[in-house]
Amino acid sequence: MAPPAQCLDTATGATGQNGTVPVIGHTPEKKMQCHNLLDADEFRLQGHQAILCTLVAARDRKLAEIGENRICDLVVYCSDQTHFAFRKAARIAGIQRDHCRAIHTCHGDMFALSPTELQAAMQADVDAGLVPLFLCATIGTTQTTAVDPIGELCAVTAPHGVWVHVDAAYAGSALVCPEFTYVIHGVEAVDSFSMNAHKWLLANNDCCVMWVKKPSALVAALGTEQEYILKDAASEGHDVVDYKDWNMTLTRRFRALKMWLVLRCYGIQGLRDHIRSHVRMAMAFEEMVRADERFEVVTDRTFALVCFRLRPQDKFGGEKTANDLNRGLLEEVNAVTSGPYMSAANVGGMFMLRCAVGSTLTEEHHVGDAWKVVQDRASAILRKMEIIYSSR
């Protein structure tokens, strides 16, 4: 950890005024190179709360236009790779279960949400007399870190007045590095954006940051005006932001302090080095996978996650047995004492192993050792398969 002797401006690396870092402000590019995305920001409990609060704000804004009696006509959209927190938030917000459209994704699009499919779904709902309300797009999906095309999706939603929220819970941290800002092309058109600094930006749990284009929509939906809540002259004049009117909670922990301490200790260069080292190690693992003809990388690696599997082999039953083969490999890898721990995903009917580099203690030799374990366990499994199929 870098010594906290100097406090660096998160965008330029310059020392902040009076030794402070501008953590709370109105220009997200100061913190994450987000191209002056939205007008206000806030630290929250978790990403799911950001989704719920923006969904409620979008709901109330739309009902003010079409009438509260049409709440049953509202429809929300996501992909089949969107975190389940969105569907849960939709239920809490009063959206009917069958009005949550989880649009199918495919391997050909690397499991990103297709603007064409979204447009077709929205038009079908409009033709049926329903009202498109909200789209939850994702930068870095949970299973494969797929990246939804933000700009193209916003172009589809704009004619329908749909609120677009970007969930960048994991991958949003990578935006401290200029080379990753391409993944949010078109982000200036979204209504809200959230990321979890506790996932990859060295803050401890919980620390979610949310930006919103029009805070007034949140205040209209979640604000309170009770007389017994004490206010000073500044707050009455709206010179002070009352964050209880931006979310569900009233009493709030000082989450911004966590991020301030991280910024003070590491500075922008330290955070970039942290992200880049993980990406570099994931890239090295990916290259090792590609170099072994028995394996394949299933999805494009964008960040620090590699999704891979043993290739289907015709002599062992091809695709019919590929998933069971890779399930067995995962169990074998995770059973190795003091070896790596890997998780799995089942996307598009394919079971795959996931090598995620995320620990602050991970070094390059750990990645190499992990790959040796995978190769060794794969060799053992394939030998067993040879024996089984040769005896048939």
Summary of the structure (lengths in Angstrom):
residues: 392
radius of gyration: 23.3
end to end distance: 58.5
largest distance: 85.5
contacts: 1262
relative contact order: 0.12
helix: 49%
strand: 16%
